Amino acid sequence: MSERVDESTTIAATDPPPEEQRTAKTTRFKAPGLGVIALWGLLVAPVVLALAEALRSPRLNYWDFWRVFSITTDADGTLDPSTFVRLYNDHPVITVALTFWADAKFFAGSNWVLGVATVVLGLCVFAALWRMLPHQLTGHRRLAVLAAFSLLIFSSAAVDYYGAGWMGIQWFLGIAPAVVAISFAHHGRTVPAVVLGLIGSLGHGSAFPVWIALGLVAWLRRDRLWKVLLPLLMGLTVLILWRLAAEPTVGDPPSILGADTYLGSIASVLGRTWATLSADTALFGGIAMIVLIGLAVVDSVKRRGTAIELRAEPATTDVRGDAGWIGLITHMALAGVLVGVGRAKYSNVEGLTGRYSVIGLIAVAGLLALLATRPIEKIQRNLVPIALVIGLGTYAVGSTNAAIVRKEYATQPVLAVAMQAGADSVVKKMNAYPENLEKYRRFGIYPFTPDFTLGCGANGPELGTAIDVSRAAVLPAVAPPTGERTAGFIEASAVNGDRKLIGWAFIDGEQADCVLVTDASGTVVGGGAVGLPRRDVSTGFDHVTGRAGWEAVAKPGLKDGLVFVSREGRLYRIASISGKDPAAS
């Protein structure tokens, strides 16, 4: 009997009360609220959209890819290390050249691959910023700041980098290592920071200010003297080597300059975050950012001095926690100065060009982080809406720039056909350097690959094949309003080779599947791109697609050729009509 009592007493003493059991069960998992889900969505969505932008962009590469590949390889496409000592547009391109060559070697020079690689580098920047946030910033406030970081780094204003991968690689091979280096320095790890700074300096001039930033971070942290001096000495060495490699400027600048020109050029680089087309808004926003960055740096320097006077060990928490962010915004401000001074000769608002947007975007991220760590009750209470307004507002402003970039997507297949057909004049105008076409062909860079096509389907016509001209229906060019939903037009009086041919066509109100150019006998000697936006056509005709536009090119020497479009396997000939475009009637 007593044993039973003792046993029951023991059980009662060790088992938690029913209330505690229920509490333990309910705290094992707590479903995230709608606010948390929304913030995570805002964090992830810009990355997904940037990746989608890279994959929807043209396969054929752009502009500087062709130039850098050409000047850093020999006649058969083999890398020439002796060319690495040269600068390209005043920038080192060692890691860029290696990346472009690897893309050409293993991926046939795919723009998609470079775009995806840029997204990965953007994620490295995001991770570096995440790592610098203090542990005290928690919950919804931390998640909102991270969502704003994602909206800034992968902003629609940065579509230039993800849609045109060559540009993204050029800039992010300088910026990404520099930002990660500052993150390492923020935690007192000088050696990996210096290594990453060196990698960045081999990729792009936008990394050069990192040496000043690393020295400043170490100084604000009150690290050992060598941690302050080593980055500064490395920066001096990089500066000397950079100027030795630079070629002297020839001739006068294309603009008459004044002190205000340089100020405007610098301000436009930083202020582009807030404007794409409005120069005045960009300049005002840029000056505001310069003032804010200056005030933040001065404040940190003053607080460091106060900490020394009070003999704080080793420095006040505020100064140490701000060090990386101060280094980050200093780097971006100096990068803006470098760009602004270098490009002022072209325009006082040269910074409005999309390729410079990453400087302002990361500077805004740094300023937001400094704001988020201020122990001010009103700021902390309203940090979530503040961060979201900055992130979403910047993303929305960038949509204008994104639309400009995407316009180039649809016409890129014209360059592919021009390269295949040897239309050197068009190739040159589209910045692909016709003198190097044989090098691209030998190396197997797209479009010189077996899968190149004019896009007319699996069994459709290709360059060199013949079509039966007599069996093609003729598309009428009619003036609205007639109710006609099948029509086409060539904006030229004659179809000749080695020039861009422009026009529109729709069949049953829908866009064509492909466009072909033939000689009089029906041999296919050119092609191009379809599905180009033509708002004038969609408004000039009732119930037709807004993507009726096409552009094409044919081989040199063609005279009075013929233009055909295809829809669902059927060919239609477009009659060349000189005079007023009926879509504009």
Long-range contacts (C-beta under 8 A, 24 or more apart in sequence): 35-140, 36-140, 36-143, 39-140, 39-143, 39-144, 39-146, 39-147, 39-384, 40-143, 40-147, 42-147, 42-150, 42-151, 42-388, 42-391, 42-392, 43-143, 43-146, 43-147, 43-150, 44-150, 45-150, 46-150, 46-151, 46-153, 46-154, 46-155, 46-395, 47-119, 47-122, 47-123, 47-126, 47-150, 47-154, 49-154, 50-119, 50-122, 50-154, 50-158, 50-162, 51-116, 51-119, 51-162, 53-115, 53-159, 53-162, 53-163, 54-112, 54-115, 54-116, 54-118, 54-119, 54-162, 54-163, 54-165, 55-112, 55-115, 55-116, 56-163, 56-409, 57-111, 57-112, 57-115, 57-162, 57-163, 57-164, 57-165, 57-409, 58-111, 58-409, 58-412, 58-413, 59-110, 59-111, 59-112, 59-446, 60-111, 60-412, 60-413, 60-415, 60-416, 60-446, 60-447, 61-109, 61-110, 61-111, 61-114, 61-165, 61-166, 61-445, 61-446, 62-111, 62-164, 62-166, 62-167, 62-408, 62-412, 62-431, 63-164, 63-166, 63-167, 63-431, 64-88, 64-166, 64-167, 64-170, 65-100, 65-103, 65-109, 65-111, 65-114, 65-166, 66-431, 66-432, 66-433, 66-436, 66-440, 67-431, 67-433, 68-93, 68-96, 68-97, 68-100, 68-166, 69-97, 69-100, 69-101, 69-104, 69-109, 69-436, 69-445, 70-433, 70-436, 70-439, 72-97, 72-100, 72-101, 73-101, 73-439, 73-443, 75-439, 76-439, 76-442, 76-443, 77-101, 77-104, 77-439, 77-440, 77-442, 77-443, 85-245, 86-245, 87-242, 87-245, 87-246, 87-247, 90-205, 90-246, 90-342, 91-170, 91-174, 91-204, 91-205, 92-201, 92-202, 92-203, 92-204, 92-205, 92-242, 92-245, 93-170, 93-203, 93-204, 94-202, 94-203, 95-173, 95-199, 95-202, 95-203, 96-169, 96-170, 96-173, 96-203, 96-204, 99-169, 99-173, 100-166, 100-169, 104-443, 104-445, 105-443, 108-444, 108-445, 108-446, 108-449, 109-440, 109-445, 109-446, 110-446, 111-164, 111-165, 111-166, 112-165, 113-165, 114-165, 114-166, 114-168, 114-169, 115-161, 115-162, 115-163, 115-164, 115-165, 115-168, 116-165, 117-165, 117-168, 117-169, 118-161, 118-162, 118-165, 118-168, 118-169, 118-172, 119-154, 119-162, 121-168, 121-169, 121-172, 121-173, 121-176, 122-153, 122-154, 122-158, 122-161, 122-162, 122-172, 122-176, 124-176, 124-179, 124-180, 125-153, 125-172, 125-175, 125-176, 125-179, 125-180, 125-362, 126-150, 126-153, 126-154, 127-180, 128-179, 128-180, 128-182, 128-183, 129-153, 129-179, 129-183, 129-328, 129-365, 129-369, 131-183, 131-186, 131-187, 132-182, 132-183, 132-186, 132-324, 132-325, 132-328, 132-369, 133-369, 133-372, 134-321, 134-373, 136-373, 137-372, 137-373, 140-384, 141-372, 141-380, 141-383, 141-384, 141-387, 144-383, 144-384, 144-387, 144-388, 145-368, 145-369, 145-372, 145-383, 145-387, 147-387, 147-388, 147-391, 148-365, 148-368, 148-387, 148-388, 148-390, 148-391, 149-365, 149-368, 149-391, 150-391, 151-391, 151-392, 151-394, 151-395, 152-361, 152-362, 152-364, 152-365, 152-368, 152-390, 152-391, 152-394, 152-395, 153-361, 153-362, 153-365, 155-357, 155-361, 155-394, 155-395, 155-398, 156-395, 156-396, 156-398, 156-399, 156-401, 156-402, 157-272, 157-273, 157-276, 157-354, 157-357, 157-361, 157-394, 157-395, 157-397, 157-398, 157-401, 157-402, 158-357, 158-358, 158-361, 158-398, 159-354, 159-398, 159-401, 159-402, 159-405, 159-406, 160-354, 160-355, 160-357, 160-401, 160-405, 161-358, 163-405, 163-406, 163-409, 164-405, 164-408, 167-355, 170-203, 170-204, 171-204, 171-206, 171-355, 171-358, 172-358, 173-200, 173-203, 173-204, 174-200, 174-201, 174-203, 174-204, 174-205, 174-206, 174-207, 175-200, 175-204, 175-206, 175-207, 175-358, 175-362, 176-200, 177-203, 177-207, 178-206, 178-207, 178-209, 178-210, 178-213, 178-331, 179-328, 179-331, 179-362, 181-210, 181-214, 182-210, 182-213, 182-214, 182-217, 182-324, 182-327, 182-328, 182-331, 183-324, 185-213, 185-214, 185-217, 185-218, 185-231, 185-323, 185-324, 185-327, 186-217, 186-323, 186-324, 186-325, 186-327, 187-324, 188-221, 188-223, 188-227, 190-214, 190-218, 190-223, 190-226, 190-227, 190-230, 190-231, 193-231, 194-230, 194-231, 194-234, 197-231, 197-234, 198-234, 201-238, 205-242, 205-338, 206-335, 206-338, 206-339, 206-358, 206-359, 208-235, 208-238, 208-239, 208-242, 208-334, 208-335, 208-338, 209-330, 209-331, 209-332, 209-334, 209-335, 209-338, 210-235, 210-331, 211-235, 211-236, 211-238, 212-330, 212-331, 212-334, 213-327, 213-328, 213-330, 213-331, 213-334, 214-327, 216-323, 216-326, 216-327, 216-330, 217-323, 217-324, 217-326, 217-327, 219-304, 220-300, 220-301, 220-304, 220-315, 220-319, 220-320, 220-322, 220-323, 220-326, 220-327, 221-314, 221-315, 221-319, 221-320, 221-323, 222-304, 222-307, 222-308, 222-314, 222-315, 253-345, 253-346, 254-345, 254-346, 255-344, 255-345, 255-346, 255-347, 257-344, 257-345, 260-348, 261-344, 261-348, 262-340, 262-341, 262-344, 263-348, 264-344, 264-348, 264-349, 265-339, 265-340, 265-341, 265-343, 265-344, 265-347, 265-348, 265-349, 265-350, 265-351, 266-290, 266-336, 266-337, 266-339, 266-340, 266-341, 266-344, 266-351, 267-340, 267-351, 268-340, 268-348, 268-349, 268-350, 268-351, 268-352, 269-335, 269-336, 269-339, 269-340, 269-350, 269-351, 269-356, 269-359, 269-360, 270-332, 270-333, 270-336, 270-351, 270-359, 270-360, 270-363, 271-351, 271-360, 272-351, 272-352, 272-356, 272-357, 272-360, 273-357, 273-360, 273-361, 273-363, 273-364, 273-394, 273-397, 274-394, 274-397, 275-352, 275-397, 276-352, 276-397, 276-398, 276-400, 276-401, 276-404, 277-352, 277-400, 279-349, 279-352, 282-349, 282-351, 282-352, 283-349, 286-336, 286-351, 286-360, 289-333, 289-360, 289-363, 289-364, 289-367, 290-333, 292-367, 293-329, 293-330, 293-332, 293-333, 293-363, 293-367, 294-333, 296-326, 296-329, 296-367, 296-370, 297-326, 297-329, 297-330, 300-326, 318-373, 321-373, 322-370, 322-373, 325-366, 325-369, 325-370, 325-373, 326-370, 328-362, 328-363, 328-365, 328-366, 329-363, 329-366, 329-367, 329-370, 332-359, 332-360, 332-362, 332-363, 332-366, 333-363, 335-359, 336-360, 336-363, 354-401, 354-404, 354-405, 357-398, 357-401, 361-394, 364-390, 364-394, 407-533, 410-529, 410-531, 410-532, 410-533, 410-549, 411-529, 411-532, 411-551, 412-529, 413-455, 413-527, 413-528, 413-529, 414-500, 414-528, 414-529, 414-551, 414-552, 414-553, 416-446, 416-447, 416-452, 417-447, 417-454, 417-463, 417-526, 417-527, 417-528, 417-552, 417-553, 418-553, 419-447, 419-448, 420-447, 420-448, 420-452, 420-463, 421-463, 421-497, 421-525, 421-526, 421-553, 421-554, 421-555, 421-556, 422-555, 422-556, 423-497, 423-498, 423-499, 423-526, 423-553, 423-554, 423-555, 423-556, 424-498, 424-556, 425-498, 425-499, 425-556, 426-498, 426-499, 426-500, 426-553, 429-500, 454-514, 454-516, 454-524, 454-527, 455-513, 455-514, 455-527, 455-530, 456-513, 456-514, 456-516, 456-566, 457-513, 457-514, 457-566, 457-569, 460-514, 460-566, 460-569, 461-516, 461-524, 461-566, 462-524, 463-524, 463-525, 463-526, 463-527, 464-523, 464-524, 465-523, 465-524, 466-521, 466-522, 466-523, 466-524, 467-516, 467-518, 467-522, 467-524, 467-564, 467-571, 468-522, 469-518, 469-521, 469-522, 469-562, 469-573, 471-571, 472-564, 472-571, 472-572, 472-573, 473-570, 473-571, 473-572, 473-573, 474-572, 474-573, 474-575, 475-505, 475-507, 475-565, 475-572, 475-573, 475-574, 475-575, 476-575, 477-574, 477-575, 477-577, 477-582, 478-582, 479-582, 479-585, 480-540, 480-541, 480-542, 480-582, 480-583, 480-585, 481-541, 481-542, 483-542, 484-541, 485-509, 485-541, 485-543, 485-544, 486-572, 487-541, 487-582, 488-565, 488-572, 488-574, 488-575, 489-574, 489-577, 489-581, 489-582, 489-583, 490-563, 490-574, 490-575, 490-576, 490-577, 491-581, 492-576, 492-578, 493-576, 493-578, 494-559, 494-560, 494-576, 495-554, 495-558, 495-560, 495-561, 495-562, 495-563, 495-576, 496-554, 496-558, 496-559, 496-560, 496-561, 497-525, 497-526, 497-553, 497-554, 497-555, 497-556, 497-557, 497-558, 497-559, 497-561, 498-553, 498-554, 498-555, 498-556, 498-557, 498-558, 499-553, 500-551, 500-552, 500-553, 501-526, 501-528, 501-551, 501-552, 501-553, 501-554, 501-563, 502-549, 502-550, 502-551, 503-549, 503-550, 503-563, 503-574, 504-534, 504-537, 504-548, 504-549, 504-550, 504-583, 505-530, 505-548, 505-550, 505-565, 505-572, 505-574, 506-537, 506-541, 506-544, 506-545, 506-548, 507-565, 507-567, 507-572, 508-567, 509-543, 509-544, 509-545, 510-544, 510-545, 510-567, 511-545, 511-547, 511-548, 512-550, 512-565, 512-566, 512-567, 512-572, 513-565, 513-566, 513-567, 513-568, 514-565, 514-566, 515-550, 515-551, 515-552, 515-563, 515-564, 515-565, 515-566, 516-552, 516-563, 516-564, 516-565, 516-566, 516-571, 517-552, 517-553, 517-554, 517-558, 517-561, 517-562, 517-563, 517-564, 518-561, 518-562, 518-564, 519-558, 519-561, 519-562, 520-560, 520-561, 520-562, 522-562, 525-554, 525-555, 525-558, 525-561, 526-552, 526-553, 526-554, 526-555, 526-558, 526-561, 527-552, 527-553, 528-552, 528-553, 530-565, 534-583, 536-581, 536-583, 536-584, 537-583, 540-582, 540-583, 540-584, 540-585, 541-583
